[in-house]
Amino acid sequence: MNIVLTTLNAKYIHTNLAIRYLKAYANPEFDVKLVEYTIKDPAINIVSDLVQKQPDVIGFSCYIWNIEETIKVIKMIKKINPEIKIIVGGPEVTYDVQDWMQEVPEFDFIVIGEGEQTFKQLLSALASGTDFSEVPGIAYRKDESIRMNPQRNKLELKELPSPYRFEEDLPHLSKRVTYLETSRGCPFSCQFCLSSIEVGVRYFDREKIKDDIRYLMANGAKTIKFVDRTFNISRSYAMEMFRFLIDEHLPGTVFQFEITADIMRPEVIEFLNQEAPAGLFRFEIGVQSTNDYTNELVMRKQNFDKLKRTVTMVKEGGKIDQHLDLIAGLPEEDYQSFKKTFNDVFAMRPEELQLGFLKMLRGTGLRLRADQQNYVYMDHSPYEILGNNVLDFNDIIKIKQVEDVLEKYWNDHRMDRTVEYLVTKVFPSPFDFFQDFGSYWEMRGWSRIGHQLEDLFKRLFHFLQEIGVENLEGIESLMKYDYLASMKYKPRKPWWELSLDKQERSELYRGIIHNPEVLGHQYSELNISEKELYKHTLLEDITIDLEKFIEDGEIEHSPSYMLVYFDSKLDRPQFFTFKAQDVKPA
């Protein structure tokens, strides 16, 4: 029997852990082939590739991000060869199983919930031609009716074979994200999340996990992402794993975790701040909302003061980047309440702030009780909300405008100093800046066209010019600094029109050559030759005291010149400022 397991990933760099567990568990009785695609691949190309493998059985791993494209692929395969057995599983088809079997007649089987043992038993039944009624946890068709077998008890995770020992994966480890599972289940009951449905937390064997990590690192894995819903639910376990990863990591490897910040004890953070190498760990923290009533309605326990303490301590340690999540559209969180949530969380200045919209996932408590808050949502995946009793679609449009510019102007960190100045000194709050700019961005039609880095700076400047902000010249100088600070090499054409003509620039350069001390001791020590000065520096006038701004964040009017030296041996350029009257050509 020729068996293929597949999925459509959101991006090429992703890998699917589920199909690897299924393959590992099915071995050695069944030789399962793995193949992965992306949702961007044309459906006909996927179908062509799968059909040419001449499978008897194809299993698809299904999620909200791939179900629509997966169904297109399955329907085509069934038209080409109805004899191919189609098995689907995964979180998207584990709930509303009867509906799925009715809506998609091309599904021969649905594996419900945890699939390793069920999938293998189903393959055994297919191979031997025995009755499917003996296979727990499946839906199937018999006599033109849909049958559903009860699920089996949960697996003993410590007995599962490793999903990481396949030779065909080795060439890709350095180029893709490797997902690692050390536990299943979640101790919390958040009603918007599928993890709340499974009661309790079960752990894999710790020593086997450590061996897998050693193997993955030895074979080139660079990004290892733990998919545990709450990695730090057990303090002793988290500390043991942190200690192991600090002691045995290989250079260039990064580990990512989803943590619950308000239960992380200060001594754990102090340990990480002292012991962890910078950049080794990355934390993802789901804040979702700071509205206590909203959190109560979704059965989400959260102590925001303790969460804030954790995020602040980690940030002050300077070792670990943090990605914080918000969800717009939770019960009784109206536009003004969400604005407060956004400002509460942005005040912590996370390295990334992800603004998402509530998805009414199949099987969740919020979807089952959607009429209590008059939820309206998409009929198809990703089931995103279109409104509820306190947040109408116009509010959602406005928040989406915030999301658009937040991603471009904060999470990409191209102009941190400029954005920091705008959200603290110019606009009433961070949310007001992103909302006003996001609305302007949408009005100008920029959301429908592409952009280069230079466009981001030009568009922000146009916006500030349009609304007539005070001290625009000073902000422009700050934007010039931010733009150049991110460059490793001298840009050919900056986003602004250079203010100095060739003669003015030459005179200033001659003055610097004649009197380099005016740029300070640090510049003099560089011993930059005349040739290097012309080739590897950029000279521009600014209207602010740059050193004062870098020191205390205040823009003070002080016309001067900024010399930027781009040294190819350094990741960032060096900045020097001087007054025109201090540089006199020989």
DOFIVO-916283 format. One record per residue (C-alpha): residue in one letter; x, y, z. Coordinates in steps of 0.1 Angstrom, whole numbers. Layout:
N
@gudo:A	east:X	north:Y	up:Z $
...
//
This chain:
586
@gudo:M	east:0	north:0	up:0 $
@gudo:N	east:15	north:33	up:-11 $
@gudo:I	east:8	north:59	up:16 $
@gudo:V	east:15	north:97	up:14 $
@gudo:L	east:12	north:122	up:42 $
@gudo:T	east:10	north:158	up:33 $
@gudo:T	east:0	north:193	up:42 $
@gudo:L	east:-1	north:228	up:29 $
@gudo:N	east:21	north:250	up:51 $
@gudo:A	east:16	north:288	up:54 $
@gudo:K	east:52	north:294	up:43 $
@gudo:Y	east:80	north:274	up:29 $
@gudo:I	east:101	north:279	up:61 $
@gudo:H	east:75	north:261	up:82 $
@gudo:T	east:75	north:224	up:88 $
@gudo:N	east:46	north:202	up:99 $
@gudo:L	east:52	north:182	up:131 $
@gudo:A	east:19	north:162	up:130 $
@gudo:I	east:27	north:143	up:98 $
@gudo:R	east:61	north:134	up:111 $
@gudo:Y	east:46	north:120	up:143 $
@gudo:L	east:22	north:99	up:122 $
@gudo:K	east:50	north:86	up:100 $
@gudo:A	east:72	north:77	up:130 $
@gudo:Y	east:43	north:59	up:148 $
@gudo:A	east:33	north:40	up:116 $
@gudo:N	east:69	north:27	up:111 $
@gudo:P	east:80	north:0	up:106 $
@gudo:E	east:47	north:-17	up:96 $
@gudo:F	east:39	north:10	up:70 $
@gudo:D	east:64	north:30	up:49 $
@gudo:V	east:49	north:64	up:48 $
@gudo:K	east:62	north:91	up:24 $
@gudo:L	east:61	north:128	up:35 $
@gudo:V	east:57	north:157	up:12 $
@gudo:E	east:49	north:193	up:20 $
@gudo:Y	east:36	north:223	up:0 $
@gudo:T	east:25	north:258	up:7 $
@gudo:I	east:-8	north:275	up:4 $
@gudo:K	east:8	north:297	up:-23 $
@gudo:D	east:15	north:267	up:-46 $
@gudo:P	east:-10	north:264	up:-74 $
@gudo:A	east:-35	north:236	up:-66 $
@gudo:I	east:-30	north:219	up:-100 $
@gudo:N	east:8	north:217	up:-93 $
@gudo:I	east:1	north:200	up:-59 $
@gudo:V	east:-24	north:176	up:-75 $
@gudo:S	east:0	north:168	up:-103 $
@gudo:D	east:28	north:160	up:-79 $
@gudo:L	east:7	north:139	up:-56 $
@gudo:V	east:-10	north:119	up:-84 $
@gudo:Q	east:23	north:111	up:-100 $
@gudo:K	east:34	north:94	up:-67 $
@gudo:Q	east:6	north:68	up:-74 $
@gudo:P	east:-7	north:67	up:-39 $
@gudo:D	east:-33	north:44	up:-25 $
@gudo:V	east:-39	north:66	up:5 $
@gudo:I	east:-33	north:103	up:10 $
@gudo:G	east:-35	north:119	up:45 $
@gudo:F	east:-39	north:156	up:48 $
@gudo:S	east:-31	north:177	up:79 $
@gudo:C	east:-58	north:204	up:81 $
@gudo:Y	east:-58	north:238	up:98 $
@gudo:I	east:-77	north:271	up:94 $
@gudo:W	east:-50	north:285	up:72 $
@gudo:N	east:-50	north:257	up:47 $
@gudo:I	east:-84	north:240	up:47 $
@gudo:E	east:-98	north:259	up:17 $
@gudo:E	east:-69	north:251	up:-5 $
@gudo:T	east:-67	north:216	up:8 $
@gudo:I	east:-103	north:209	up:-2 $
@gudo:K	east:-96	north:222	up:-37 $
@gudo:V	east:-67	north:197	up:-40 $
@gudo:I	east:-88	north:168	up:-26 $
@gudo:K	east:-117	north:174	up:-50 $
@gudo:M	east:-94	north:174	up:-80 $
@gudo:I	east:-76	north:142	up:-69 $
@gudo:K	east:-110	north:125	up:-65 $
@gudo:K	east:-120	north:135	up:-100 $
@gudo:I	east:-88	north:121	up:-114 $
@gudo:N	east:-88	north:89	up:-94 $
@gudo:P	east:-118	north:82	up:-71 $
@gudo:E	east:-100	north:50	up:-58 $
@gudo:I	east:-74	north:70	up:-38 $
@gudo:K	east:-85	north:70	up:-2 $
@gudo:I	east:-85	north:104	up:14 $
@gudo:I	east:-78	north:107	up:51 $
@gudo:V	east:-80	north:141	up:68 $
@gudo:G	east:-71	north:151	up:104 $
@gudo:G	east:-60	north:181	up:124 $
@gudo:P	east:-76	north:207	up:145 $
@gudo:E	east:-98	north:222	up:117 $
@gudo:V	east:-116	north:189	up:110 $
@gudo:T	east:-117	north:175	up:146 $
@gudo:Y	east:-148	north:195	up:154 $
@gudo:D	east:-181	north:196	up:136 $
@gudo:V	east:-171	north:162	up:121 $
@gudo:Q	east:-206	north:153	up:109 $
@gudo:D	east:-208	north:187	up:90 $
@gudo:W	east:-175	north:182	up:74 $
@gudo:M	east:-184	north:147	up:62 $
@gudo:Q	east:-216	north:160	up:47 $
@gudo:E	east:-201	north:191	up:32 $
@gudo:V	east:-171	north:174	up:16 $
@gudo:P	east:-181	north:140	up:2 $
@gudo:E	east:-145	north:135	up:-10 $
@gudo:F	east:-134	north:129	up:26 $
@gudo:D	east:-133	north:92	up:30 $
@gudo:F	east:-121	north:93	up:67 $
@gudo:I	east:-116	north:119	up:94 $
@gudo:V	east:-92	north:111	up:122 $
@gudo:I	east:-106	north:129	up:152 $
@gudo:G	east:-82	north:144	up:177 $
@gudo:E	east:-49	north:128	up:186 $
@gudo:G	east:-40	north:108	up:156 $
@gudo:E	east:-9	north:86	up:159 $
@gudo:Q	east:-25	north:54	up:171 $
@gudo:T	east:-58	north:59	up:153 $
@gudo:F	east:-40	north:66	up:119 $
@gudo:K	east:-19	north:34	up:122 $
@gudo:Q	east:-49	north:13	up:131 $
@gudo:L	east:-69	north:28	up:102 $
@gudo:L	east:-40	north:19	up:78 $
@gudo:S	east:-41	north:-17	up:92 $
@gudo:A	east:-78	north:-19	up:85 $
@gudo:L	east:-74	north:-5	up:50 $
@gudo:A	east:-45	north:-30	up:43 $
@gudo:S	east:-64	north:-60	up:56 $
@gudo:G	east:-99	north:-50	up:44 $
@gudo:T	east:-113	north:-54	up:79 $
@gudo:D	east:-143	north:-35	up:94 $
@gudo:F	east:-136	north:2	up:103 $
@gudo:S	east:-160	north:0	up:132 $
@gudo:E	east:-131	north:-14	up:153 $
@gudo:V	east:-110	north:17	up:147 $
@gudo:P	east:-116	north:43	up:176 $
@gudo:G	east:-117	north:80	up:168 $
@gudo:I	east:-126	north:81	up:131 $
@gudo:A	east:-155	north:92	up:110 $
@gudo:Y	east:-162	north:72	up:78 $
@gudo:R	east:-188	north:63	up:53 $
@gudo:K	east:-208	north:30	up:52 $
@gudo:D	east:-240	north:21	up:33 $
@gudo:E	east:-244	north:58	up:23 $
@gudo:S	east:-244	north:69	up:59 $
@gudo:I	east:-218	north:86	up:81 $
@gudo:R	east:-205	north:66	up:110 $
@gudo:M	east:-185	north:80	up:139 $
@gudo:N	east:-165	north:59	up:164 $
@gudo:P	east:-157	north:72	up:199 $
@gudo:Q	east:-122	north:84	up:205 $
@gudo:R	east:-97	north:63	up:224 $
@gudo:N	east:-80	north:73	up:257 $
@gudo:K	east:-51	north:97	up:254 $
@gudo:L	east:-18	north:83	up:244 $
@gudo:E	east:11	north:78	up:268 $
@gudo:L	east:34	north:105	up:253 $
@gudo:K	east:66	north:91	up:268 $
@gudo:E	east:62	north:61	up:245 $
@gudo:L	east:59	north:80	up:212 $
@gudo:P	east:88	north:76	up:188 $
@gudo:S	east:108	north:106	up:177 $
@gudo:P	east:95	north:125	up:147 $
@gudo:Y	east:130	north:140	up:139 $
@gudo:R	east:150	north:111	up:126 $
@gudo:F	east:141	north:111	up:90 $
@gudo:E	east:171	north:114	up:66 $
@gudo:E	east:150	north:134	up:40 $
@gudo:D	east:146	north:162	up:66 $
@gudo:L	east:183	north:167	up:72 $
@gudo:P	east:191	north:190	up:42 $
@gudo:H	east:163	north:214	up:52 $
@gudo:L	east:170	north:218	up:90 $
@gudo:S	east:191	north:249	up:86 $
@gudo:K	east:166	north:267	up:63 $
@gudo:R	east:133	north:260	up:81 $
@gudo:V	east:117	north:263	up:115 $
@gudo:T	east:118	north:231	up:135 $
@gudo:Y	east:88	north:227	up:158 $
@gudo:L	east:93	north:208	up:191 $
@gudo:E	east:66	north:194	up:213 $
@gudo:T	east:74	north:186	up:250 $
@gudo:S	east:39	north:186	up:263 $
@gudo:R	east:2	north:184	up:251 $
@gudo:G	east:-27	north:201	up:266 $
@gudo:C	east:-32	north:234	up:285 $
@gudo:P	east:-41	north:241	up:322 $
@gudo:F	east:-62	north:271	up:313 $
@gudo:S	east:-98	north:274	up:299 $
@gudo:C	east:-96	north:304	up:275 $
@gudo:Q	east:-129	north:301	up:255 $
@gudo:F	east:-114	north:314	up:222 $
@gudo:C	east:-87	north:287	up:221 $
@gudo:L	east:-88	north:251	up:211 $
@gudo:S	east:-62	north:241	up:237 $
@gudo:S	east:-88	north:248	up:264 $
@gudo:I	east:-109	north:218	up:253 $
@gudo:E	east:-82	north:192	up:263 $
@gudo:V	east:-82	north:189	up:301 $
@gudo:G	east:-48	north:186	up:318 $
@gudo:V	east:-12	north:187	up:306 $
@gudo:R	east:8	north:156	up:296 $
@gudo:Y	east:45	north:155	up:291 $
@gudo:F	east:69	north:137	up:268 $
@gudo:D	east:100	north:120	up:281 $
@gudo:R	east:125	north:147	up:291 $
@gudo:E	east:156	north:128	up:282 $
@gudo:K	east:143	north:118	up:248 $
@gudo:I	east:135	north:155	up:241 $
@gudo:K	east:170	north:165	up:251 $
@gudo:D	east:184	north:138	up:227 $
@gudo:D	east:162	north:151	up:199 $
@gudo:I	east:175	north:187	up:205 $
@gudo:R	east:211	north:175	up:205 $
@gudo:Y	east:204	north:157	up:172 $
@gudo:L	east:187	north:186	up:156 $
@gudo:M	east:215	north:211	up:165 $
@gudo:A	east:242	north:187	up:154 $
@gudo:N	east:224	north:184	up:120 $
@gudo:G	east:222	north:222	up:115 $
@gudo:A	east:188	north:233	up:130 $
@gudo:K	east:189	north:270	up:136 $
@gudo:T	east:154	north:279	up:148 $
@gudo:I	east:137	north:255	up:172 $
@gudo:K	east:102	north:266	up:183 $
@gudo:F	east:85	north:249	up:212 $
@gudo:V	east:48	north:245	up:205 $
@gudo:D	east:38	north:238	up:241 $
@gudo:R	east:8	north:260	up:250 $
@gudo:T	east:24	north:271	up:283 $
@gudo:F	east:60	north:261	up:284 $
@gudo:N	east:65	north:274	up:320 $
@gudo:I	east:35	north:259	up:336 $
@gudo:S	east:59	north:237	up:356 $
@gudo:R	east:86	north:259	up:370 $
@gudo:S	east:110	north:229	up:377 $
@gudo:Y	east:106	north:216	up:342 $
@gudo:A	east:111	north:250	up:326 $
@gudo:M	east:142	north:256	up:347 $
@gudo:E	east:156	north:222	up:338 $
@gudo:M	east:151	north:229	up:301 $
@gudo:F	east:165	north:264	up:302 $
@gudo:R	east:196	north:251	up:320 $
@gudo:F	east:200	north:224	up:295 $
@gudo:L	east:197	north:247	up:265 $
@gudo:I	east:221	north:273	up:280 $
@gudo:D	east:247	north:246	up:287 $
@gudo:E	east:244	north:226	up:254 $
@gudo:H	east:233	north:250	up:227 $
@gudo:L	east:254	north:254	up:196 $
@gudo:P	east:262	north:289	up:182 $
@gudo:G	east:236	north:303	up:159 $
@gudo:T	east:207	north:283	up:174 $
@gudo:V	east:176	north:302	up:186 $
@gudo:F	east:148	north:287	up:208 $
@gudo:Q	east:113	north:302	up:209 $
@gudo:F	east:87	north:295	up:236 $
@gudo:E	east:51	north:304	up:243 $
@gudo:I	east:51	north:315	up:280 $
@gudo:T	east:25	north:326	up:305 $
@gudo:A	east:41	north:357	up:318 $
@gudo:D	east:21	north:364	up:350 $
@gudo:I	east:31	north:330	up:365 $
@gudo:M	east:68	north:333	up:358 $
@gudo:R	east:87	north:339	up:391 $
@gudo:P	east:112	north:367	up:393 $
@gudo:E	east:140	north:343	up:403 $
@gudo:V	east:135	north:325	up:369 $
@gudo:I	east:139	north:358	up:350 $
@gudo:E	east:170	north:367	up:371 $
@gudo:F	east:185	north:333	up:363 $
@gudo:L	east:179	north:339	up:326 $
@gudo:N	east:192	north:375	up:327 $
@gudo:Q	east:224	north:363	up:343 $
@gudo:E	east:230	north:330	up:325 $
@gudo:A	east:214	north:330	up:291 $
@gudo:P	east:235	north:343	up:261 $
@gudo:A	east:219	north:372	up:243 $
@gudo:G	east:196	north:361	up:215 $
@gudo:L	east:194	north:324	up:225 $
@gudo:F	east:158	north:326	up:236 $
@gudo:R	east:127	north:344	up:223 $
@gudo:F	east:94	north:346	up:243 $
@gudo:E	east:59	north:348	up:228 $
@gudo:I	east:34	north:361	up:254 $
@gudo:G	east:-4	north:362	up:248 $
@gudo:V	east:-18	north:392	up:266 $
@gudo:Q	east:-49	north:394	up:244 $
@gudo:S	east:-68	north:420	up:266 $
@gudo:T	east:-62	north:440	up:297 $
@gudo:N	east:-99	north:444	up:303 $
@gudo:D	east:-107	north:424	up:334 $
@gudo:Y	east:-144	north:419	up:325 $
@gudo:T	east:-135	north:407	up:291 $
@gudo:N	east:-110	north:382	up:305 $
@gudo:E	east:-136	north:370	up:330 $
@gudo:L	east:-161	north:364	up:302 $
@gudo:V	east:-136	north:342	up:283 $
@gudo:M	east:-125	north:324	up:315 $
@gudo:R	east:-90	north:338	up:312 $
@gudo:K	east:-71	north:343	up:344 $
@gudo:Q	east:-45	north:370	up:341 $
@gudo:N	east:-27	north:392	up:366 $
@gudo:F	east:-16	north:421	up:344 $
@gudo:D	east:6	north:437	up:370 $
@gudo:K	east:26	north:404	up:373 $
@gudo:L	east:27	north:401	up:335 $
@gudo:K	east:40	north:436	up:333 $
@gudo:R	east:66	north:428	up:359 $
@gudo:T	east:78	north:398	up:339 $
@gudo:V	east:80	north:416	up:306 $
@gudo:T	east:98	north:446	up:321 $
@gudo:M	east:124	north:424	up:339 $
@gudo:V	east:131	north:404	up:308 $
@gudo:K	east:134	north:436	up:287 $
@gudo:E	east:157	north:452	up:312 $
@gudo:G	east:179	north:421	up:311 $
@gudo:G	east:185	north:427	up:274 $
@gudo:K	east:189	north:391	up:266 $
@gudo:I	east:155	north:379	up:253 $
@gudo:D	east:133	north:394	up:226 $
@gudo:Q	east:96	north:394	up:234 $
@gudo:H	east:66	north:390	up:211 $
@gudo:L	east:33	north:401	up:227 $
@gudo:D	east:-1	north:392	up:212 $
@gudo:L	east:-34	north:411	up:213 $
@gudo:I	east:-68	north:400	up:201 $
@gudo:A	east:-94	north:425	up:189 $
@gudo:G	east:-130	north:415	up:192 $
@gudo:L	east:-132	north:396	up:225 $
@gudo:P	east:-165	north:399	up:244 $
@gudo:E	east:-174	north:434	up:257 $
@gudo:E	east:-141	north:448	up:244 $
@gudo:D	east:-154	north:479	up:224 $
@gudo:Y	east:-132	north:503	up:204 $
@gudo:Q	east:-123	north:525	up:234 $
@gudo:S	east:-115	north:495	up:256 $
@gudo:F	east:-93	north:480	up:229 $
@gudo:K	east:-75	north:513	up:226 $
@gudo:K	east:-67	north:511	up:263 $
@gudo:T	east:-55	north:475	up:260 $
@gudo:F	east:-32	north:485	up:231 $
@gudo:N	east:-18	north:515	up:250 $
@gudo:D	east:-14	north:494	up:282 $
@gudo:V	east:7	north:468	up:263 $
@gudo:F	east:26	north:492	up:240 $
@gudo:A	east:38	north:510	up:272 $
@gudo:M	east:60	north:480	up:278 $
@gudo:R	east:77	north:485	up:244 $
@gudo:P	east:78	north:449	up:233 $
@gudo:E	east:101	north:441	up:205 $
@gudo:E	east:71	north:429	up:186 $
@gudo:L	east:34	north:436	up:192 $
@gudo:Q	east:11	north:414	up:172 $
@gudo:L	east:-24	north:427	up:167 $
@gudo:G	east:-48	north:399	up:156 $
@gudo:F	east:-86	north:396	up:153 $
@gudo:L	east:-108	north:370	up:171 $
@gudo:K	east:-114	north:339	up:151 $
@gudo:M	east:-144	north:318	up:161 $
@gudo:L	east:-127	north:285	up:159 $
@gudo:R	east:-148	north:253	up:156 $
@gudo:G	east:-153	north:236	up:190 $
@gudo:T	east:-145	north:267	up:211 $
@gudo:G	east:-168	north:280	up:238 $
@gudo:L	east:-170	north:314	up:222 $
@gudo:R	east:-183	north:299	up:189 $
@gudo:L	east:-208	north:277	up:207 $
@gudo:R	east:-222	north:307	up:226 $
@gudo:A	east:-217	north:333	up:198 $
@gudo:D	east:-253	north:345	up:200 $
@gudo:Q	east:-248	north:358	up:236 $
@gudo:Q	east:-227	north:387	up:222 $
@gudo:N	east:-244	north:388	up:188 $
@gudo:Y	east:-212	north:377	up:170 $
@gudo:V	east:-211	north:378	up:133 $
@gudo:Y	east:-182	north:360	up:116 $
@gudo:M	east:-170	north:345	up:84 $
@gudo:D	east:-187	north:312	up:74 $
@gudo:H	east:-154	north:300	up:60 $
@gudo:S	east:-119	north:298	up:75 $
@gudo:P	east:-104	north:316	up:93 $
@gudo:Y	east:-138	north:324	up:108 $
@gudo:E	east:-127	north:359	up:117 $
@gudo:I	east:-153	north:381	up:133 $
@gudo:L	east:-172	north:408	up:114 $
@gudo:G	east:-188	north:424	up:144 $
@gudo:N	east:-205	north:419	up:177 $
@gudo:N	east:-227	north:438	up:202 $
@gudo:V	east:-200	north:463	up:211 $
@gudo:L	east:-177	north:464	up:181 $
@gudo:D	east:-192	north:470	up:146 $
@gudo:F	east:-175	north:464	up:113 $
@gudo:N	east:-165	north:500	up:110 $
@gudo:D	east:-146	north:497	up:142 $
@gudo:I	east:-129	north:466	up:129 $
@gudo:I	east:-118	north:484	up:98 $
@gudo:K	east:-102	north:511	up:119 $
@gudo:I	east:-83	north:486	up:140 $
@gudo:K	east:-71	north:468	up:109 $
@gudo:Q	east:-56	north:501	up:98 $
@gudo:V	east:-37	north:502	up:131 $
@gudo:E	east:-25	north:466	up:125 $
@gudo:D	east:-12	north:475	up:90 $
@gudo:V	east:11	north:504	up:101 $
@gudo:L	east:20	north:488	up:134 $
@gudo:E	east:36	north:459	up:115 $
@gudo:K	east:56	north:482	up:92 $
@gudo:Y	east:66	north:509	up:116 $
@gudo:W	east:71	north:492	up:149 $
@gudo:N	east:77	north:455	up:145 $
@gudo:D	east:102	north:460	up:117 $
@gudo:H	east:122	north:484	up:138 $
@gudo:R	east:133	north:506	up:110 $
@gudo:M	east:127	north:539	up:128 $
@gudo:D	east:124	north:532	up:165 $
@gudo:R	east:136	north:567	up:176 $
@gudo:T	east:112	north:585	up:154 $
@gudo:V	east:82	north:564	up:164 $
@gudo:E	east:91	north:567	up:201 $
@gudo:Y	east:92	north:605	up:198 $
@gudo:L	east:59	north:606	up:179 $
@gudo:V	east:40	north:584	up:203 $
@gudo:T	east:53	north:602	up:234 $
@gudo:K	east:57	north:638	up:223 $
@gudo:V	east:35	north:645	up:194 $
@gudo:F	east:3	north:623	up:196 $
@gudo:P	east:-19	north:618	up:226 $
@gudo:S	east:-11	north:581	up:228 $
@gudo:P	east:6	north:554	up:208 $
@gudo:F	east:-28	north:541	up:196 $
@gudo:D	east:-37	north:576	up:183 $
@gudo:F	east:-5	north:577	up:162 $
@gudo:F	east:-10	north:543	up:147 $
@gudo:Q	east:-47	north:549	up:141 $
@gudo:D	east:-43	north:584	up:126 $
@gudo:F	east:-15	north:573	up:104 $
@gudo:G	east:-32	north:540	up:95 $
@gudo:S	east:-64	north:558	up:84 $
@gudo:Y	east:-43	north:582	up:63 $
@gudo:W	east:-24	north:552	up:48 $
@gudo:E	east:-56	north:536	up:38 $
@gudo:M	east:-71	north:568	up:24 $
@gudo:R	east:-40	north:573	up:1 $
@gudo:G	east:-44	north:537	up:-12 $
@gudo:W	east:-10	north:527	up:0 $
@gudo:S	east:-23	north:494	up:15 $
@gudo:R	east:-29	north:482	up:-21 $
@gudo:I	east:6	north:488	up:-34 $
@gudo:G	east:40	north:476	up:-25 $
@gudo:H	east:67	north:496	up:-8 $
@gudo:Q	east:105	north:498	up:-4 $
@gudo:L	east:122	north:511	up:28 $
@gudo:E	east:125	north:545	up:13 $
@gudo:D	east:87	north:546	up:7 $
@gudo:L	east:81	north:540	up:44 $
@gudo:F	east:100	north:571	up:53 $
@gudo:K	east:85	north:592	up:26 $
@gudo:R	east:50	north:582	up:35 $
@gudo:L	east:54	north:589	up:71 $
@gudo:F	east:69	north:624	up:63 $
@gudo:H	east:40	north:631	up:39 $
@gudo:F	east:15	north:622	up:67 $
@gudo:L	east:32	north:644	up:93 $
@gudo:Q	east:34	north:672	up:67 $
@gudo:E	east:-2	north:669	up:58 $
@gudo:I	east:-15	north:671	up:94 $
@gudo:G	east:8	north:700	up:102 $
@gudo:V	east:28	north:687	up:131 $
@gudo:E	east:50	north:712	up:150 $
@gudo:N	east:88	north:710	up:145 $
@gudo:L	east:86	north:690	up:113 $
@gudo:E	east:122	north:700	up:105 $
@gudo:G	east:134	north:685	up:137 $
@gudo:I	east:114	north:653	up:132 $
@gudo:E	east:128	north:651	up:96 $
@gudo:S	east:163	north:652	up:110 $
@gudo:L	east:154	north:624	up:134 $
@gudo:M	east:140	north:604	up:105 $
@gudo:K	east:173	north:609	up:86 $
@gudo:Y	east:192	north:596	up:115 $
@gudo:D	east:169	north:565	up:119 $
@gudo:Y	east:172	north:557	up:82 $
@gudo:L	east:210	north:559	up:81 $
@gudo:A	east:214	north:541	up:115 $
@gudo:S	east:200	north:509	up:99 $
@gudo:M	east:224	north:509	up:70 $
@gudo:K	east:256	north:489	up:67 $
@gudo:Y	east:267	north:506	up:35 $
@gudo:K	east:263	north:541	up:22 $
@gudo:P	east:230	north:544	up:4 $
@gudo:R	east:231	north:555	up:-32 $
@gudo:K	east:199	north:575	up:-30 $
@gudo:P	east:184	north:584	up:4 $
@gudo:W	east:146	north:589	up:8 $
@gudo:W	east:151	north:627	up:10 $
@gudo:E	east:166	north:652	up:-14 $
@gudo:L	east:202	north:659	up:-2 $
@gudo:S	east:204	north:695	up:9 $
@gudo:L	east:241	north:702	up:2 $
@gudo:D	east:253	north:707	up:-33 $
@gudo:K	east:286	north:694	up:-45 $
@gudo:Q	east:306	north:726	up:-38 $
@gudo:E	east:292	north:730	up:-3 $
@gudo:R	east:300	north:693	up:5 $
@gudo:S	east:335	north:697	up:-9 $
@gudo:E	east:342	north:727	up:13 $
@gudo:L	east:330	north:710	up:44 $
@gudo:Y	east:351	north:679	up:36 $
@gudo:R	east:382	north:700	up:31 $
@gudo:G	east:375	north:716	up:65 $
@gudo:I	east:372	north:681	up:81 $
@gudo:I	east:405	north:670	up:65 $
@gudo:H	east:422	north:701	up:77 $
@gudo:N	east:408	north:699	up:113 $
@gudo:P	east:395	north:664	up:121 $
@gudo:E	east:396	north:671	up:159 $
@gudo:V	east:364	north:692	up:155 $
@gudo:L	east:344	north:659	up:151 $
@gudo:G	east:359	north:646	up:184 $
@gudo:H	east:386	north:623	up:196 $
@gudo:Q	east:367	north:591	up:184 $
@gudo:Y	east:367	north:604	up:148 $
@gudo:S	east:404	north:614	up:149 $
@gudo:E	east:414	north:579	up:160 $
@gudo:L	east:397	north:564	up:129 $
@gudo:N	east:424	north:581	up:107 $
@gudo:I	east:400	north:582	up:77 $
@gudo:S	east:419	north:590	up:45 $
@gudo:E	east:406	north:616	up:21 $
@gudo:K	east:396	north:589	up:-4 $
@gudo:E	east:377	north:570	up:23 $
@gudo:L	east:360	north:602	up:35 $
@gudo:Y	east:345	north:609	up:1 $
@gudo:K	east:337	north:573	up:-7 $
@gudo:H	east:324	north:559	up:27 $
@gudo:T	east:308	north:589	up:44 $
@gudo:L	east:275	north:608	up:39 $
@gudo:L	east:273	north:644	up:49 $
@gudo:E	east:240	north:661	up:56 $
@gudo:D	east:226	north:691	up:75 $
@gudo:I	east:202	north:686	up:104 $
@gudo:T	east:183	north:710	up:127 $
@gudo:I	east:186	north:692	up:160 $
@gudo:D	east:212	north:685	up:187 $
@gudo:L	east:216	north:648	up:179 $
@gudo:E	east:237	north:639	up:209 $
@gudo:K	east:211	north:655	up:233 $
@gudo:F	east:183	north:636	up:216 $
@gudo:I	east:201	north:603	up:218 $
@gudo:E	east:208	north:610	up:255 $
@gudo:D	east:174	north:622	up:267 $
@gudo:G	east:149	north:619	up:238 $
@gudo:E	east:144	north:657	up:236 $
@gudo:I	east:145	north:675	up:203 $
@gudo:E	east:164	north:708	up:207 $
@gudo:H	east:168	north:732	up:178 $
@gudo:S	east:205	north:733	up:169 $
@gudo:P	east:214	north:736	up:132 $
@gudo:S	east:245	north:715	up:125 $
@gudo:Y	east:259	north:689	up:102 $
@gudo:M	east:259	north:651	up:105 $
@gudo:L	east:287	north:630	up:91 $
@gudo:V	east:280	north:593	up:89 $
@gudo:Y	east:308	north:569	up:84 $
@gudo:F	east:300	north:535	up:69 $
@gudo:D	east:327	north:509	up:78 $
@gudo:S	east:321	north:476	up:61 $
@gudo:K	east:336	north:458	up:91 $
@gudo:L	east:308	north:471	up:113 $
@gudo:D	east:271	north:463	up:112 $
@gudo:R	east:261	north:499	up:120 $
@gudo:P	east:275	north:532	up:108 $
@gudo:Q	east:292	north:558	up:131 $
@gudo:F	east:277	north:593	up:136 $
@gudo:F	east:296	north:626	up:142 $
@gudo:T	east:281	north:661	up:144 $
@gudo:F	east:297	north:695	up:141 $
@gudo:K	east:288	north:732	up:135 $
@gudo:A	east:295	north:749	up:102 $
@gudo:Q	east:316	north:776	up:118 $
@gudo:D	east:339	north:750	up:134 $
@gudo:V	east:350	north:736	up:101 $
@gudo:K	east:371	north:761	up:81 $
@gudo:P	east:388	north:749	up:49 $
@gudo:A	east:426	north:754	up:47 $
//
